[in-house]
Amino acid sequence: MKAPVSNGELSVEADLSWHFAHMAAGVDFSQVTPDAVTAAKQTVLDTLGVCLAASGLEPAVGSLIDTVREVGGTPQASILGFAESAPALMAAFANGALAHALDFDDLTPWGQHAGSSVMPAVWAMSQRQGGVHGRDFLAAVAAGQDIFARMRRHVVWSKNWNLGSVFGVYAGAAAAARVAGMSSEQIQSAMGIATQQSSGLMEIITGPGGDFRGCYAAFSAKGALLAAILAQRGLTCVERPFEGTFGVFANYFAGGYERTGMLAGLGTDFQGSTTLYKRWPSVGTSHSHVHAVLTLMEEHHVDPRDVEEILVYVGDYHRLMCTPLDQRQAPQTLVDARFSLPFLVAAAAVNGGLSVHHFTIEGLNDPRVIAMARRVRPVEDSAYDWEVDLPPGRVELRLSDGRALGRVGLEVPGSPEAPMTWQMIEAKFRECAAVAARPPSSQQVDSVIEMVHDLENLENATDVLAALSVDTQVLPAR
C-alpha cells in the first residue's frame, strides 16, 4: 500500500497514522532537538532503573515472568533484572510489566506513561535486529515519545480508557518499526495492526483489589512489537485506522480530538521533551498531596505523633484514590498502596518521604502508617478536578495543639516547574538497581550511566543492556 500523496508530498488529508509514520520513518538523529535527545536518554536510564527495581520488589510480576519461562523459545532479548533472555515478543511482555509495576515510570505533563510501552518494544526489536546504532535508537525513542505526547495531549478524554496502553501501543509500534529501519508504509501498517492490541479499561487502573494493575504495559509493549514484526514481514493494514468512520478517534473518543494540534510542528518540535520523571513510586496524581504533606511536616517541624487528622482536598480523579475509604486506608497489595491517597499521604508523613523501600510487605503493614492513614479524611473540591494537566492537591494538618496547617502542593519534584535533573535521575537509577532481583555491581551501574550519556556514539545501542546482563542465562524451552 502506497502513502497518499499530492504533488509529491504527503496529503494533508491523509489519516494521522500516515503523518506519524512519515515522521517516524524519516526522522534522523540530527533532526531531533537537543532537549528531546536528553529526554530520550533520560527515559532509557529511568526505565532501566524502574524495571530493575520491580524485578526485586513487586511480587505481582512473578506470574508474568514464570509464564515467559514456560513459553520458552529462541532467546533473542533480555529480561531486565533477572539476567535471563527470551524471544523478543516475550521479553517485551516481561519488561513492559516490569516498567510500570512500581508506578515509577515516566509520564507526560498531562498524565499517562509512554516509556513503559515504548522502551520494552524498542529494546526487544533492537536486540532481535542486532547492530542498531545509538543514533538510530535515540531517534526511534524520540519519535515514539513524540507520537504518544501528541495523541495524549489532543484528545477529549472521559477518564474511561487507560491512555497509557491505548496510545502506548501506537507509539511503541512506530518506535520499534523505526529502529528496524522500516519504511513509512510499513510503519503505518504497524500502527494500523496495533489497533487490535489497543485497549485498557480505567476500572482496572482505578478500582481497588488485586495486584494486576501495575502490569498493564506488558500487553501494550508486546502488542507494539508484534505489530511492528508483522508489518516488517509484509502484512499491510487499512488506510484510515485512526480517523476512519470506525477508527480509533471515533470509537475511543467519540470524535473528540484536535487534529491541528497533533500535526503542529510534527517532525521539528519533538514533544518527548516534555517528559517528566517521578521522584516517588506512586501514581502521578498523588504527588502534589505527597509534596504538600512533606513540606508542611518539614517546615513546621511536625512530629507525626502530634497529627490528629489530615484533610486531603480531592478533585474527581483524586476521589477515586480514596474510594472505598476503608480499603484505601489499609490497602492489601503493594499495587493498591501506590494508588491509595490516604496510605500514600500517611506513609509520607510517618517516614518523612517515599521511596521504593517503603513499598514492601513490611511497609504495607506498618502499624504507624496504617494508624495515620485512618486519620486521613478526603474533602471534595472540584477546583482540583483533572482537566488537562496533572491536577494539584491541597493538604491540611490538624494538630493536637489546635493548629491547622494547610498547603497546596506546588513545584512538585518531577513536575514541569521542578523537573528531575540528570543527577536526580542517576541517583534514582542507583537506588532502583540496588534492589533488583539480581543487582548489578556498582561498576556495572557506573558503566551503564556513562553509556547512556554517550548513547549517540555507541555502535550498538543494546550494549547498554549487555552491561547489565553479565552471565545472562537462557530461558529453557518447554
N, C-alpha and C positions, 0 to 999 in steps of 0.2 A: 504494500500500500504506500502510495506516494503522498508527501505532505501537500496540503492545499496551498498553492502559491498563486500570486498575482504579480505580473511584471517581474518575475524573478525573485520576489520577496514573499515571505510567509504572509498569507492573507490575514488581515486584521480580524476578520470574522471567524477565522479558524477556531475550533474548540480550544479552550485553555490548555488542554493536555498537549496540544501541538506546540503552543508557545513555551510551556515549561520544558518540553522535550527538546525543542530547538535551542533553548538557553543551555540546558544541561549538556547536550552533545557538543556544543560549540565552545563552551567556556574553557579558557586556558588559564593556567595559574597566574600568568602575567596580568590578566584582566581583573582578577579578584582583588578587591580593595584591601589595603593593609589591615584594617580593623576586622574585616571578615576572615582574613587569614588567621589573625590572632584568635578569633572566636573558634575557628575550626580546630586549631591546635589545642586550645583550652578544653574544647569538648572531647578531643581524643584523650587527653590526660584525665579529665574529670570522669569520663565514662569508664575508662580503665579502672580507676580507683573505686568507684561505687560497685562495679562488678566484683572486684576482688573482695571488698568488704562483705557483700551479700553472700559470697561463697562460704564465708565462715560464720556469719551471724544470723542469716534468715533460714529457719528450718523449712519454710514453705517451698523453697527451690529444690529441696531434696527429691520430691516426687518427679519433677521435671527432669532432673539430672539422671535419676535412675531409669526413666523412660528412654532417654537418649542412649544410655548404656545398653538397654535391652534391644533397641533397634539395631545398634552396631552399624556396619557398613564401611565403606572406604574412608580412611582417615584423611581429611582434607584441611580441616581448620581447628583452631584451638578453642577449648572451653576454658574461660578465664578463671583463675583461682584454683583449678583442680589439676593442672598440669596433665591434661588429657586432650585427646583430639577425636574428631568425629566427622562424618560427612558434613559438607558445608551447610546444607539446609538445617541439619540438627544442631550444628554449632551456633548458627544464627538464632535458632529457637532457644537454646540454653542461655546464650549471652543476652538475648532480649529479656528473658526472665530475670537474670542477674542484674541487668542495667537499671531496672525500675523497682526491684524488690524492696529496697530500703526507702523509696520515695526521696532519693538523694540526688537524682539526676537533673540535668539542666532543664531549663524551661524558657518560654518566651515571656515578655512583659505582660502578655495577655493570658498567661497560663498555658498548660499542656506542654508535653515533652517531645522534642524531636530526637534528641541524641539516642534515647533507648531503643528507637526503631531504626534510625539511620546507621549508627555505628556498627551494631552487630551484623547488619546486612553487608555493609561495605567491607568490614574485616573479613567476613567469610568469603565474599566474592574475590577479594584481593588475594587471599591465601589459595583459593581454588584456581585462580588465574596464574599466580606467581609473577614475580618481577614487576610489580606495579611501582612506578617511581613516586616518591613522596610528593612531587608537584601535582601529579595527576590525582593522587589520593586526596590531597587537600582541596583541589578544585572540585572533586566529586562531593566531598563533605560540605563544602560551601554551597554548592548547588542544591543539595538536599535540604540544608538548613534554610536556604532562601525560599524554596518552594513551600516548606512547612509554614514558615512565618507569614508568607503572603496569603496562604489559604486560611490559616487560623485568624489572622487579623481582619479579614474582609468577608466574614460570613455573619449572618444573623443566627445566633446560637440560642436555643431554648434550654440549654443545660440538660438535654436529653441524650445526646451522643457523647461518648468519650472521644474527644477530638485527637487525643494523643495517638490512638490506634486508627481512627478513621482517616486522618491525614498522614500519620506516620508511615503507613504502608506505601503511599504515593511518593513521599519524599525519599523513603528508603529504596524504593524500586528505581527511581530516577538516579539516585546516587550510586547504587550498585551497578546499574547499567552503564553509567558514565565511567566508573572505574574499570569496567571491562572494555571500554573503548567502542561502545555501540553507537550506531547512527541515530539520528533524531527519529527516524521512522521506527526503529526498534525500541527506543526509549518510550515513544508514545504508545506503542503496543504494550510495553511493560506496565505502564501506568493504567492502561485500559484493562489489562488482565488483572491488575491489582484490585480492581473494583470488586472482584469476587472474594477478596480477602479483607475488605474494608468494613469494619464493624466495631461494636463496642458499646454496650449499654451503660449509661451512667449509674444505674442501680447497682451494678457490680462494683462501681467505684465508691459510691456514697452510702450504700446500705451496710449495716453492721453485721458481724458474724462471718465466720470463715476466714481463710488465710490465702485465698487465691488472688485477691485484688492487686497485689503488687506485681504479679507475674504476667499481666496482660500483654506487655510488649513482646513477649515470646512469640505471639501469634502475628503481630504486625511485622516484626523483623523477619520471621520465616516467610511470611506471605510476600514481603517485598523482594526477598532473594529469589523465591520461587517464580514470581512474575518476571523478574529480570532474566532468569535462566531460560524460561520458556520462550521469551521474546528473542533471546540470543540464538535459540535453536530454530527460529523461523516462524514461530506462531505469531499471527497478527490479530489485531482487535479492531473494534468499530471506530468510526471517525469521530464520534462525539460522546465519549464516555462521561465527560464532566457536565457538558451543557446541553445534552440531548433531552428530548421530551421526558424520558425516564432515567435521566442521568443522575450523577451524584448530587448536584445542587438542587435539582427538582425534588429528589426523594429525601435527602437528609435535611434540607434547609428550606423546603417549600419555595424554592426560587430566591431565597434571601441571601444574595451575595453581591459584592461590589466588584464587577469585572475590571473597571478602570483602575481601581486601587491595586488589584492583583497584577496588572500589567505595567503599572507606573515604574519606570526605571529598571525593568527586567533586563538583566544582563549587564547592568552597570552599577546598580545600587543593591548590594548583596545584604539582605536583611537578616542573615545569620549573625551579623554584627551586633544585633540587639540581644543575643542570647545571654541569659542570666544563669548564675551558678549558685547553688544553695549552700548556705552556712550551716543549716541544721537539717537532719534527716527526717523531715516530716512534710506533709502536704503544704504546698506553697502558700495557700490561703490562710495558714495558721501563723505564718512568720511575723506578721505585724503584731498580733497579740503576744507572741512569744517575746518579741523585741520590747514591747511596751512593759511587760511584767519584769523582764530582766533589768531594764533601765530604772524602773521605779524601785525595785529592791536594792539596786546598787546606789542610786543617787541619794536615797533616804535611809540607807543602812538598815534595812528592814530585816529583822530576824524572822525566818519562816514560822516560828512558833507563835509570833505575835499577829499572824494573819487570821482573822476570823471569817472573812468572806472575800471572794474575788468575783467581781461582776465583769462579765465579758459581753460587750455590746456587739451584736451579731446582725449581719445582713442575711439575705436569702441563702447564700451558699454556706456561710458560717453556721447557719442554723442546722444544716444537715450534719455538721460535725458535732452537734450537741443533742442529736435525736436518735434513739431514745436516751434521755439524760442518764439514767442509771447505768446503762451499758457503756456510754461514753465515759463515765466517771471511773469505771473499772473494766476496761477492755480485756478481753480474754485471749487475744492474739496480738503478736507484735505488729502485724499489718493493721489491725484495727487501732492500735495505740497511736500509730502515725497519722491517723485520720480523726482522732478524738480530741477535740479542742480542750475540754476540761482536763484531760490527762496531760496533754502537752503543756498547757499553761502551768499546771501543778508541778510537773516534773522540772520545768524551767525554774520555777520559784524555789523549789526544795534543793535542787542541785546547783543552782547558780549558772545554768547553761544547759545545752542539749548537745549530745554527741552520740556517735554510734555505740559507745559503751553504756549508754543509758537505756538502750533498746535490746535488752536481754530478758530471759525468763525471770532473772532476779530483779531487774529493773521494773518489769511489768507487775511484779508482786510486792514492790517496796511499800511497806505499810505507811511510811511518811508521805509518799506520793499519793497513794490511794486516799488517805485521810484528807490531804489538801484538795484533791480532786472533788471530794464530796462537798467541799466548801465553795466550789465554783458554780455560779448561777448565771445562765445566759439571759441577756436583756435584748429583746428585739428592737432593732433600729434600722429602718430602711435606708438611712444615709450611708450604710455600709454594704448595700447590695452590690453584687458583682455585675457591672455594666460591660466595660471593655477591659481596662487594665485590672490587674490583681487588686482586690479591694483592701483598704486599710482596716484596722480594728482598734477598738478602744478598750482599755482595761481600767478598772477601779478597784483599789485595795481598801478594804475596811479593816482597820487595825484594832487591837484590844485596848489601846489608849484613846480610842474615839476618833482618831484621824481617818480621813478618807482621801486617798491619793489616786489621782486619775491621770491617764496619759493615752494619747493615740500613738501607735507605733509608726513613726515616720523615719525615713532614711534607714530602712531596714538593711542589715548586711546582706549583700547579694542582690539588692534592688538596683534599678537604673540610677538612683540617687547615691547609692553607696555600693558600687559593684565590687565583686571579689577581685582582688589583684592577683597577679601571677604568683606572688609569694603565698597568698592565702590558698590558692588552688593547689600549689605544690604541697603545702602543709596538710591540706585535706587528703591529698593523694597518699602521703606518707602514713597518715592516721588510718586510712582505709586499707592500705596494703598490709599493715601490721596485723590486721585481724582476719586475713584471708584464710581459707581452708588450708592452703599451703603457702605461707607467707614468703614472699621473695626476700632475698638478703638486702641489706642496706646498700650494697654495691649495685645490685640489680635495680633498686629503686632510683639511685642516683643516675644510673645509665639511662633508664627509661625517660626520666625528666629531661636529661640532656638531649636525647634523641628526638623527643617531641619538639623541643625548642628548635631543633635543626632539621625538622622533618622534610622541608622542601629540598634538602640536599641529599636525602637518602636514596640510593639507587633502588632499594626495596623497602617500601613503607612497612611491610609486616615484620621487618627486623625488630620493630618495637615490641611486637608480641613475642617474638622468639627470645628476646631478652628476659621476658618473664617466664618462659617455658623451658627452662633448662631441665633436662631429663624428662621430657614430655613422654607420657605413656599413651599408647594407642588403645582406644576403647575396643574391647573384644566384640567381634560379630557374634550374634546369637541366632 
